[in-house]
Amino acid sequence: QVQLVESGGGLVQAGASLRLSCVASGIIFRIDGMGWYRQAPGMECELVADISSAGSTNYADSVKARFTISGDIAKNTVYLQMNNLKPEDTDVYYCNFHLLRWGTKWGQGTQVTVSS
């Protein structure tokens, strides 16, 4: 079994920064991609950013120039650096990994709350 554990969420004021981390553990043959999604209550889960195994990145328009996704394949870890946070960034953030043999695995979610 593969498990993903997220950390780094919290309560901050608008304009602050947070760094989310997500570590995958278990038997991992190959990581084909990693990503971060977020979901507000009653809303659909939306892509925040993703990164391929080759390092190509993709961002939601709402976070471009503020958020940066990075990955460390050797450490089975993906990061999301979030700068200039806004109240509308308040959500539960989920990481996912696209894994050879295991498919897509999701973390348990970490709450990010931004006060105005």
C-alpha positions as CSV (number, residue, x, y, z in Angstrom):
1,Q,0.0,0.0,0.0
2,V,1.1,3.5,-0.7
3,Q,0.1,6.4,1.7
4,L,0.4,10.1,1.2
5,V,0.8,12.4,4.2
6,E,0.3,16.1,3.8
7,S,1.6,18.8,6.2
8,G,2.0,22.5,6.3
9,G,-1.6,23.8,6.4
10,G,-2.8,26.3,8.9
11,L,-4.4,29.6,9.7
12,V,-2.7,32.7,8.3
13,Q,-3.6,36.3,7.5
14,A,-4.0,37.6,4.0
15,G,-0.6,38.3,2.3
16,A,1.2,35.6,4.3
17,S,2.9,32.5,2.9
18,L,2.6,28.8,3.6
19,R,4.4,25.7,2.3
20,L,2.6,22.5,1.9
21,S,4.4,19.2,1.8
22,C,3.2,15.7,0.8
23,V,5.3,12.6,1.3
24,A,4.5,9.2,-0.3
25,S,5.5,6.1,1.6
26,G,5.3,2.4,0.7
27,I,6.4,0.5,-2.3
28,I,6.8,3.0,-5.1
29,F,8.0,1.8,-8.5
30,R,7.8,5.1,-10.4
31,I,6.2,8.5,-10.0
32,D,4.7,9.8,-13.2
33,G,3.3,13.0,-11.9
34,M,2.2,14.8,-8.7
35,G,-0.3,17.5,-8.0
36,W,-2.2,19.6,-5.6
37,Y,-6.0,20.1,-5.6
38,R,-8.3,22.0,-3.3
39,Q,-11.9,21.8,-2.4
40,A,-14.3,24.0,-0.5
41,P,-17.4,22.6,1.2
42,G,-20.1,21.9,-1.3
43,M,-17.8,22.7,-4.2
44,E,-16.0,20.5,-6.7
45,C,-12.4,19.6,-6.3
46,E,-10.2,21.9,-8.5
47,L,-6.7,21.6,-9.7
48,V,-4.3,24.0,-8.1
49,A,-1.1,22.9,-9.8
50,D,0.6,19.8,-11.1
51,I,4.0,18.7,-12.1
52,S,5.1,15.9,-14.4
53,S,8.1,13.6,-13.8
54,A,10.0,15.7,-16.3
55,G,9.3,18.8,-14.4
56,S,6.6,20.4,-16.5
57,T,4.2,22.4,-14.4
58,N,0.6,23.6,-14.8
59,Y,-1.2,26.1,-12.7
60,A,-4.8,27.2,-12.2
61,D,-5.1,30.8,-13.4
62,S,-6.1,32.0,-9.9
63,V,-2.8,31.0,-8.4
64,K,-0.3,31.7,-11.2
65,A,2.5,34.0,-10.0
66,R,1.6,33.3,-6.4
67,F,2.0,29.5,-6.0
68,T,4.9,27.3,-7.0
69,I,4.8,23.5,-7.2
70,S,8.0,21.5,-6.9
71,G,8.9,17.9,-6.5
72,D,11.7,15.8,-5.2
73,I,11.3,12.4,-6.8
74,A,14.2,10.9,-4.8
75,K,12.3,11.8,-1.6
76,N,8.8,10.9,-2.9
77,T,7.8,14.4,-2.0
78,V,5.8,17.2,-3.6
79,Y,5.7,20.8,-2.3
80,L,3.4,23.7,-2.8
81,Q,4.8,27.1,-1.9
82,M,1.9,29.6,-1.5
83,N,2.7,33.3,-1.4
84,N,0.5,36.3,-1.0
85,L,-2.4,34.2,0.2
86,K,-5.9,35.5,-0.2
87,P,-9.1,34.7,1.7
88,E,-10.4,32.9,-1.4
89,D,-7.5,30.5,-1.1
90,T,-9.2,29.0,2.0
91,D,-9.9,25.4,1.3
92,V,-8.8,21.8,2.1
93,Y,-5.8,21.0,0.0
94,Y,-5.1,17.5,-1.3
95,C,-2.0,16.1,-2.9
96,N,-2.0,13.3,-5.4
97,F,0.6,11.1,-7.0
98,H,0.3,9.2,-10.3
99,L,2.1,6.0,-9.7
100,L,3.2,3.1,-11.9
101,R,1.1,0.0,-11.0
102,W,-0.9,1.8,-8.2
103,G,-2.6,4.5,-10.3
104,T,-3.6,7.7,-8.6
105,K,-3.3,8.0,-4.8
106,W,-4.6,10.9,-2.7
107,G,-3.6,12.4,0.6
108,Q,-6.0,13.0,3.4
109,G,-6.1,16.7,3.0
110,T,-4.8,19.7,4.9
111,Q,-6.8,22.8,5.8
112,V,-5.6,26.2,4.7
113,T,-7.5,29.1,6.2
114,V,-6.7,32.7,5.2
115,S,-8.2,35.5,7.2
116,S,-8.8,39.0,5.8
